[in-house]
Amino acid sequence: MIHPIETESYRILETRVDLSHLDPGPRAVVERVIHASADPEYAASTVVAVAAVAAGVHALRAGAPVLCDVEMVRSGIRGVATECFLADNWSADPDGPTRAALGMRAAASRHRTGAVVVVGCAPTALEEALDLVACGVFAPALVIGLPVGFVGAAESKARLRASGLAAISNVGEKGGSAVAAAAVNALVRLAAGRSEGNAS
C-alpha cells in the first residue's frame, strides 16, 4: 500500500515538473530522485538513459550485488540486499586513499563483475571505481554516481558519463545519499514490475 503522504508528494511533483518527455524507465528514476530531495532541478540535471535503466533492472533481477559507498546510502535502499565495505581506517598520508575509496576497492575485489555500484556521498569512491574499471579489474553492470560536494563531485560524475559505462548521474555538485538510494529504489520497483504510481 502507498502511504497517503507519498501519494500527495507525487501529486504535487506532477504540478511542479513536466516529465512527460521522458521514457518510462528514466522517468521513474527522476521522479523518485525529485520525490526524495524535493528538488525539481534534478529534472534538468539528471542524466539517465533507457539503456542504463535496463542494465540496472536486468542486474537486479539476476541478483546482482548492490555495492554502496557509505552506510547512509545502504540504509536508504529497500527491497534488495546491499553491501558496504567502508574501511575502518585510512592512510596517514594526506595524499593516500580515503576510507570510501578503500571500501570501494574492497567491494570490487569481492564482486569483480556484474554489480550495481551506488555512490551517494564520496567522490573518491566513484573515482576509485572508475580507476579500477580503467585497469580492467572491475566491470560493474551499472554505476549510479550521485556524490555531493564542492570538491570532486561534479568532476567525478563528468568522468563517469565519459567512461562509456552504463550509468545514472547528474550534472553539478548536488547529490547525496538520499538521492542515490532513491535511484536504486526506483530500479528495484521497476525490477519487481511496479511503477512509482502503484508501488508500495
Salt bridges, closest charged atoms under 4 A:
GLU6 OE2 - ARG32 NH1 2.78
GLU6 OE2 - ARG189 NH1 3.29
GLU8 OE2 - ARG11 NH2 2.75
GLU31 OE2 - ARG27 NE 2.95
ASP39 OD2 - LYS174 NZ 2.70
GLU41 OE1 - LYS174 NZ 2.84
GLU71 OE2 - ARG74 NH1 3.60
GLU83 OE2 - HIS111 NE2 2.95
GLU127 OE1 - ARG159 NH1 2.40
GLU128 OE2 - ARG105 NE 2.96
ASP131 OD1 - ARG159 NH2 2.70
GLU196 OE1 - ARG32 NH1 3.10
GLU196 OE1 - ARG189 NH1 3.16
